[in-house]
Amino acid sequence: MSIQNPFFCDRFSVNDYRTVAALRLSFGRQQFHELPHFEPILLHPGGSHWHPLQRYLICSSGVHTDREFSAQDFCTARWKFAERVYAEALNATKNRYPQVADVQWEDFLPNWRRLLFPACFSDAADFLVSEMERLSLSGSIHVETGCSLYVDPVNPKYPDITEEKGTVLQVIFDTEELSEDIMKPLWSHQVTDFDAAVPKTTVTFAWKDIADFVYRPTPEQIELINYWDARPAPREIDLKMIDKVSHLDLDGAIELIENGANVNACDQYGDTALTTLAQYIPSKDSDEKGEAAPDLNSEDRIRMMGRLIEQGANVNLFFYPESDALINATLNADSKTVSFLLEVGADPNYNPWPEDNPDDISQALDFASSDAFLERGTPEGDAYAEIEKLLKQHGAVFSRASTETTPPPSGE
């Protein structure tokens, strides 16, 4: 990590994170469901993660035609036309190049795998674009503006999302771009008659109207889009080791490490043994044996961390897009653990969520500073203030802009 690239690794640029954040918006609710996207061409809705121009999903519930919905999906008619053209072109591409989805993951970094693409991938991308152009010129696809309901397909990963919870109100505007002025009355419940607010009309578009939405992602961007599959898969012994740590059984964890468990592996949530220990908070609930979870003071946490580090735990290893041990200790307001981690080499300049804002650098510093203000006058506030001081002493900076006035730590 570095001030210049405080994210996951040098494999990805600031532009990669910004682009992927915008591309995710085109997936609608699927962006939250960890569904694979290995298409050689994607649709780019323009704008940014916070200010999309063509499509925007808001978790705002309501009732339409006597049916409840849990979210509102806003888009322009031009975008909806592009989606329908794209869907037909993608099906034709898969029929023409059935191997296009035969991607393979290859070990690359301790906390990341890279993608290998089939030989037909580039040809399939060219065909998909040409098919989109042909379909848009055919005049066979039309879009109706207005309001309608649709139900997201049930996702086996999220069985609690029932049909009722998966019902979405789609609002299609006949406008060039989305703006808060046209959306706010709908999601803020100032409008009760959706059909009257967004009248129905049938429209169609030319290829030149949607060509700018067509985007060919780089291999690295496709990896970021599918980050959950890019994590090296843990073995059963690795998961047992992390579980031992989560129950503060360091002797049991180290015994597993000595028998082959990877001390730097992650579980299904992206947590390592070290990040698990850093975020440990005794549960109010009893464990499976009916016993209350033990407390953990700073001294014991540091001692246990030291044992893991002796076994090879890397204080700067984390699994995208999860927080590292330093951020977890900061969130726990544990200034002693933060000091220990910094002394053994933890880098404070890390932003685990660059898709939200790639201009942020030290997320730990941001948390410590804001919580020191929010909790001022309390013991927790004093702890956060101490953590903020420690982080700055070790070269932490808030954002990319602040590097113009704050010199980087020595060696950077």
C-alpha positions in Angstrom: 0.0 0.0 0.0 1.0 3.6 -0.4 -0.4 7.1 -0.5 -0.3 6.9 -4.3 -2.3 3.7 -4.3 -3.8 3.0 -0.9 -6.1 0.2 -1.9 -5.9 -3.4 -2.5 -2.8 -3.8 -4.7 -1.0 -2.1 -7.6 -3.0 -4.4 -10.0 -5.8 -1.9 -10.0 -5.9 1.9 -10.7 -8.1 4.6 -9.3 -9.9 4.6 -12.7 -10.6 0.8 -12.3 -12.4 1.4 -9.0 -14.4 4.4 -10.3 -15.4 2.5 -13.4 -16.4 -0.7 -11.6 -18.5 1.3 -9.1 -20.5 2.8 -12.0 -20.8 -0.5 -13.9 -22.3 -2.2 -10.8 -25.2 0.3 -11.1 -26.2 -1.3 -14.4 -26.9 -4.6 -12.6 -29.8 -3.2 -10.5 -30.5 -5.3 -7.4 -28.1 -8.0 -8.6 -25.2 -5.8 -7.6 -26.0 -6.8 -4.0 -26.4 -10.5 -4.6 -22.8 -11.5 -5.7 -24.0 -12.8 -9.1 -21.3 -13.5 -11.6 -20.6 -11.1 -14.5 -18.0 -12.3 -17.0 -19.5 -10.7 -20.1 -17.0 -9.3 -22.6 -19.2 -6.2 -23.0 -21.1 -4.3 -20.3 -23.4 -1.3 -20.2 -22.0 1.8 -18.5 -24.8 4.1 -17.1 -22.5 7.2 -17.0 -21.8 9.5 -14.1 -20.4 8.0 -10.9 -21.3 5.7 -8.0 -23.0 8.6 -6.2 -24.4 10.5 -9.3 -25.5 8.0 -11.9 -27.0 9.5 -15.1 -29.0 6.6 -16.6 -30.0 4.2 -13.8 -30.4 4.5 -10.1 -31.9 2.1 -7.5 -33.2 3.4 -4.2 -34.5 1.3 -1.3 -37.7 3.2 -0.9 -40.9 1.2 -0.2 -44.5 2.0 -1.1 -47.6 0.8 -2.8 -48.5 0.8 -6.5 -51.6 -0.8 -8.0 -52.5 -2.2 -4.6 -49.1 -4.1 -4.4 -46.3 -3.3 -2.0 -42.8 -2.8 -3.3 -39.5 -2.6 -1.4 -37.4 -0.5 -3.9 -37.6 1.9 -6.8 -35.6 1.4 -10.0 -35.3 4.7 -11.9 -33.9 4.7 -15.5 -34.2 6.7 -18.7 -36.1 5.2 -21.7 -32.8 5.4 -23.6 -31.2 3.2 -21.0 -34.0 0.7 -20.9 -33.8 0.5 -24.7 -30.1 -0.2 -24.5 -30.8 -3.0 -21.9 -33.2 -4.8 -24.1 -31.0 -4.5 -27.2 -28.0 -5.7 -25.0 -30.0 -8.7 -23.6 -30.9 -10.0 -27.1 -27.4 -9.4 -28.4 -25.9 -11.2 -25.4 -28.0 -14.3 -26.0 -27.0 -14.3 -29.7 -23.3 -14.0 -28.6 -23.6 -16.9 -26.2 -25.1 -19.0 -29.0 -22.4 -18.0 -31.4 -19.6 -18.4 -28.9 -20.7 -21.0 -26.3 -17.2 -21.0 -24.7 -17.3 -17.3 -23.9 -18.2 -17.9 -20.3 -15.5 -20.5 -19.8 -13.3 -18.3 -17.6 -10.8 -19.8 -15.1 -9.4 -18.5 -11.9 -5.6 -18.8 -11.4 -3.6 -18.3 -8.2 -1.8 -14.9 -8.3 -1.4 -13.3 -4.9 -1.9 -14.6 -1.4 -5.2 -12.8 -1.2 -6.2 -12.6 -4.9 -6.7 -14.8 -7.9 -6.6 -13.6 -11.5 -8.8 -14.5 -14.5 -7.9 -16.4 -17.6 -10.2 -15.9 -20.5 -11.1 -18.2 -23.4 -9.5 -17.5 -26.8 -12.8 -16.4 -28.2 -13.4 -13.6 -25.7 -12.3 -10.7 -27.8 -14.1 -12.0 -30.9 -17.2 -12.4 -28.8 -17.0 -8.8 -27.7 -16.8 -7.6 -31.3 -19.7 -9.7 -32.3 -21.8 -8.5 -29.3 -21.3 -4.9 -30.3 -22.1 -5.5 -33.9 -25.2 -7.4 -33.0 -26.4 -4.6 -30.7 -26.0 -2.2 -33.7 -27.9 -4.5 -36.0 -30.8 -4.9 -33.5 -31.1 -1.2 -32.8 -31.3 -0.5 -36.5 -34.0 -3.2 -37.0 -36.7 -1.1 -35.4 -38.1 -4.2 -33.6 -37.4 -3.0 -30.1 -39.5 -0.4 -28.3 -39.8 0.9 -24.8 -42.8 2.1 -22.8 -42.2 4.8 -20.3 -44.1 5.0 -17.0 -44.4 2.9 -13.9 -44.6 -0.9 -13.6 -43.7 -3.6 -11.1 -41.3 -6.5 -11.5 -40.1 -9.2 -9.1 -36.4 -10.1 -8.8 -35.7 -13.8 -9.3 -35.3 -15.7 -6.0 -31.6 -15.9 -5.2 -30.5 -19.2 -3.4 -27.9 -17.2 -1.5 -30.5 -14.9 0.0 -33.6 -17.1 0.8 -35.0 -14.4 3.2 -35.7 -12.1 0.2 -39.2 -13.3 -0.6 -41.3 -12.2 -3.6 -42.8 -9.4 -1.5 -39.3 -8.1 -0.5 -38.1 -8.6 -4.1 -40.9 -6.5 -5.7 -39.5 -3.4 -7.3 -41.3 -0.3 -8.8 -39.6 0.5 -12.1 -39.9 4.1 -13.2 -38.9 4.9 -16.8 -38.5 8.5 -17.8 -38.5 9.9 -21.3 -35.5 12.2 -20.5 -31.9 12.4 -21.5 -30.5 11.9 -18.0 -31.7 11.3 -14.5 -31.8 14.2 -12.0 -32.9 14.6 -8.4 -35.6 17.0 -9.5 -37.5 14.4 -11.4 -36.8 11.5 -9.0 -37.1 13.1 -5.6 -40.9 13.6 -5.6 -41.3 9.8 -6.3 -38.8 8.4 -3.7 -39.7 10.9 -1.0 -43.4 10.0 -1.2 -44.5 13.4 -2.4 -46.3 11.6 -5.2 -49.1 9.1 -4.5 -50.3 8.5 -8.1 -47.2 7.2 -9.9 -48.9 6.6 -13.2 -50.1 10.2 -13.4 -46.6 11.5 -12.4 -44.9 9.5 -15.1 -47.2 9.1 -18.1 -46.9 6.1 -20.5 -45.6 6.6 -24.0 -43.8 4.3 -26.5 -40.4 5.3 -27.7 -37.5 3.9 -29.7 -33.9 4.9 -30.4 -31.2 4.8 -32.9 -27.8 3.1 -32.5 -26.1 6.4 -32.0 -28.3 7.1 -29.0 -27.0 4.1 -27.1 -23.5 3.5 -28.5 -21.9 5.5 -25.7 -23.3 3.0 -23.1 -21.3 0.2 -24.6 -18.2 -0.5 -22.5 -15.5 -3.2 -22.9 -14.1 -3.9 -19.4 -10.5 -4.8 -18.9 -9.6 -8.2 -17.4 -8.7 -6.4 -14.1 -12.1 -4.7 -14.0 -13.9 -8.0 -14.5 -11.9 -9.4 -11.6 -13.0 -6.6 -9.4 -16.6 -7.0 -10.4 -16.4 -10.7 -9.3 -14.2 -10.1 -6.2 -15.9 -12.8 -4.1 -14.6 -15.4 -6.5 -11.2 -13.8 -6.7 -10.5 -14.7 -3.1 -8.5 -17.9 -2.7 -10.8 -20.6 -1.4 -10.0 -21.6 2.2 -9.7 -25.3 3.1 -11.6 -26.9 5.9 -8.6 -26.8 8.2 -8.2 -23.0 7.5 -11.8 -22.4 8.5 -11.4 -24.4 11.7 -8.3 -22.4 12.6 -10.1 -19.0 12.1 -13.1 -20.4 14.1 -10.7 -21.3 17.0 -9.4 -17.7 16.9 -13.0 -16.3 17.0 -13.5 -18.3 20.2 -10.1 -17.1 21.6 -8.7 -20.6 21.5 -5.2 -19.6 20.3 -3.6 -22.9 21.4 -6.1 -24.8 19.2 -5.5 -22.4 16.3 -1.8 -22.6 16.5 -1.9 -26.4 16.7 -3.9 -26.3 13.4 -1.4 -23.9 11.9 1.4 -26.3 12.8 -0.5 -29.0 11.1 -0.9 -27.1 7.8 -3.5 -24.5 8.3 -2.8 -21.2 6.5 -2.6 -18.4 9.1 -3.3 -15.9 6.3 -6.4 -17.6 4.9 -9.8 -15.9 5.0 -13.2 -17.3 5.8 -16.4 -16.9 3.7 -16.7 -13.3 5.0 -13.2 -12.2 4.0 -11.9 -12.2 7.6 -8.5 -13.6 8.5 -7.4 -14.9 11.9 -5.7 -11.6 12.7 -8.7 -9.4 11.5 -11.0 -11.7 13.5 -9.0 -11.2 16.6 -8.8 -7.4 16.1 -12.6 -7.1 15.8 -13.5 -9.5 18.6 -16.2 -8.2 20.9 -17.7 -10.6 23.5 -21.2 -11.6 22.4 -24.1 -11.0 24.7 -25.4 -14.4 23.7 -24.0 -17.7 25.0 -22.2 -20.1 22.8 -23.3 -23.6 21.8 -22.3 -24.9 25.2 -24.4 -22.3 27.0 -21.3 -20.4 28.2 -20.9 -16.7 27.9 -18.2 -15.5 25.5 -15.1 -14.4 27.4 -14.0 -10.8 27.7 -10.7 -9.7 26.0 -8.6 -6.8 27.3 -6.1 -5.0 25.2 -3.1 -6.7 26.7 -4.4 -10.2 26.0 -5.5 -9.2 22.5 -2.0 -7.9 21.8 -0.4 -11.1 23.2 -2.6 -13.3 21.0 -1.9 -11.1 18.0 1.8 -11.5 18.7 1.5 -15.2 18.7 -0.3 -15.2 15.3 2.4 -12.9 13.9 5.1 -15.2 15.1 3.3 -17.9 13.1 3.5 -15.7 9.9 0.3 -13.6 10.1 0.7 -10.6 7.8 -0.6 -7.4 9.5 -1.1 -5.8 6.0 -3.0 -8.7 4.4 -6.7 -8.3 3.8 -9.3 -9.6 1.4 -11.0 -7.1 -0.8 -13.2 -5.3 0.1 -12.9 -6.1 3.8 -11.2 -4.0 6.5 -7.8 -4.9 7.9 -6.7 -5.5 11.5 -5.8 -1.8 12.0 -9.2 -0.6 11.0 -10.9 -3.2 13.1 -8.9 -2.2 16.2 -9.7 1.5 15.4 -13.4 0.7 15.3 -13.0 -1.0 18.7 -11.5 2.2 20.1 -8.5 0.0 21.2 -5.6 2.5 21.2 -3.2 0.0 22.7 -3.8 -2.5 19.9 -3.6 0.2 17.3 -0.2 1.3 18.7 1.0 -2.3 18.7 -0.1 -2.9 15.1 1.6 0.3 13.9 4.8 -0.7 15.7 4.9 -4.1 14.0 4.4 -2.6 10.5 0.7 -2.0 9.9 0.2 0.5 7.1 -2.3 3.2 8.1 -2.9 4.3 4.5 -5.5 1.8 3.4 -9.0 2.4 2.0 -11.0 -0.9 1.9 -13.9 0.7 -0.1 -12.3 2.5 -3.0 -15.4 2.0 -5.1 -17.2 4.4 -2.8 -14.6 7.1 -3.0 -11.1 6.3 -4.4 -9.9 9.7 -3.3 -10.0 8.6 0.4 -6.8 7.1 1.7 -6.7 6.3 5.4 -10.0 4.8 6.4 -8.7 4.2 9.9 -7.9 7.9 10.3 -11.3 8.9 9.0 -13.0 6.6 11.5 -10.8 7.8 14.4 -11.3 11.5 13.6 -15.0 11.4 13.1 -15.6 9.2 16.2 -13.4 11.3 18.3 -15.6 14.2 17.5 -18.9 12.3 17.9 -17.8 10.7 21.2 -16.0 13.8 22.6 -16.1 14.1 26.3 -16.3 10.3 26.8 -13.7 7.6 27.5 -14.4 6.3 24.0 -13.8 9.8 22.5 -10.5 10.1 24.3 -9.5 6.7 22.9 -10.4 7.7 19.4 -8.5 11.0 19.8 -5.4 9.0 20.9 -5.8 6.7 17.9 -6.0 9.7 15.6 -2.8 11.0 17.0 -1.0 7.7 16.6 -2.2 7.2 13.0 -0.9 10.7 12.0 2.4 10.0 13.7 2.8 7.0 11.4 2.0 9.0 8.3 -1.7 8.5 7.9 -3.4 11.0 5.6 -7.1 11.6 5.0 -7.4 11.9 1.2 -5.5 12.2 -2.0 -5.9 16.0 -1.9 -4.3 16.2 1.6 -1.1 14.6 0.2 -0.3 17.9 -1.4 0.3 19.4 2.1 1.2 16.3 4.1 4.5 14.7 3.3 4.5 10.9 3.0 6.1 8.8 5.6 9.8 8.0 5.1 10.5 5.3 2.6 7.4 6.0 0.5 
